[in-house]
Amino acid sequence: RGRVAHFLEKQDFKEQALVVSTDPEHRFELAVALNKLQIASDIAREIDDPHKWKILGEKAMRQCKFQLAEECMEQAGDLGGCLLLYSSSGRADKMQKLAKDAADSQQTNVAFISLLLTGQLQECVDLLVNTNRLPEAALFARTYLPSEVPR
């Protein structure tokens, strides 16, 4: 069946190849190429590969399927993509969780932007100090929290 599916794909019968194929990797590629994102997401759940989730998430974003894109980015651990999605949709609750997750995974820039966009200025200073980015912490505190400069 795999050889038949590849033959059909090469003959540009991708729909039929998707039906015939039994290989999850090949089926995923076909589903993405055919813009059958629901089928691709079912296969991605089966495979559970962060790279597949990222591919599907980018495709979903391009097609304005934001709910699917959010699920994909969370599954892929794509914190930068989550930042883009949450900040553009104004989801402060998700941004706060993202800030914690990003700080835990040493993605300081994503954590900082998440904290800044949610107005948590004190936490921004704390993050910069805790990651030994003292010049940035001093400049930020001087600009936004003058009471923290002596610290």
Summary of the structure (lengths in Angstrom):
residues: 151
radius of gyration: 21.2
end to end distance: 68.0
largest distance: 71.6
contacts: 439
relative contact order: 0.07
helix: 79%
strand: 0%
